[in-house]
Amino acid sequence: MSNNNTDSMPELELPAINRYALVVKPSEVYLKWAHKYFQDGQDITLEELQSDSTVYLIPEMETGLDTWLMQNYEMIFEYEMDSWCQDRKSWPENPSYEEFVEFFQISLHSIVVDLVED
């Protein structure tokens, strides 16, 4: 006899969405940039910067994250920089993909569940 009660439990259907979640967190390089340009940011720590990171919903992909990021990093880089400073003169000039991955820690999550009913 089984001690498992799963036979009597109703099946749970969670509304998964067909997107990946891309989490973008500032890195130590970003923090140094913020400290260099903004006196108001001198007291902020990396832990504080990373405590509320941006999550981007992006399409499911078969090509791999690096390929997608190489094609789309500029938009994310601009958004992240603008969230701290709207003065583009203080941003890195013509940032490359390599600078992007130095400024930010990236993680990808393939299971995204929407718990909000429309």
C-alpha positions, 0 to 999 in steps of 0.5 A, spaced: 500 500 500 502 506 498 503 512 503 502 517 497 496 521 497 497 524 490 491 520 487 486 524 491 489 531 489 486 535 484 491 536 478 494 543 479 494 547 472 499 553 472 498 558 467 505 558 464 507 563 459 511 562 452 517 567 454 524 566 458 525 571 464 532 574 463 534 577 470 540 583 469 544 585 475 549 590 476 556 588 477 562 590 480 564 594 474 557 598 474 558 599 481 565 603 480 562 607 474 556 609 479 561 611 484 565 615 479 560 619 476 555 620 482 557 623 489 549 621 491 551 613 489 557 613 494 554 609 499 550 604 495 553 597 495 553 592 490 548 588 494 543 594 495 544 595 487 542 587 486 537 587 491 531 589 486 534 587 479 530 588 472 527 582 469 526 582 462 521 577 458 524 575 452 522 570 447 523 562 447 529 561 443 533 555 440 539 559 438 542 560 445 542 566 450 549 569 447 546 569 440 540 573 442 544 577 447 549 579 442 543 582 437 539 585 443 544 587 448 544 595 446 537 596 448 538 593 455 544 596 456 541 603 455 535 601 459 539 599 465 544 605 464 538 610 464 535 607 470 541 610 474 543 616 470 539 620 464 546 624 462 548 619 456 555 623 456 557 619 462 555 612 459 560 608 456 561 611 449 558 606 444 558 600 448 560 593 446 557 586 448 563 585 452 562 591 456 555 589 457 557 583 460 562 586 464 557 591 467 551 586 468 550 579 471 545 575 466 541 569 468 536 566 464 530 562 467 526 558 462 520 557 466 515 563 467 508 562 471 503 568 470 499 568 477 495 574 475 488 572 472 486 577 466 
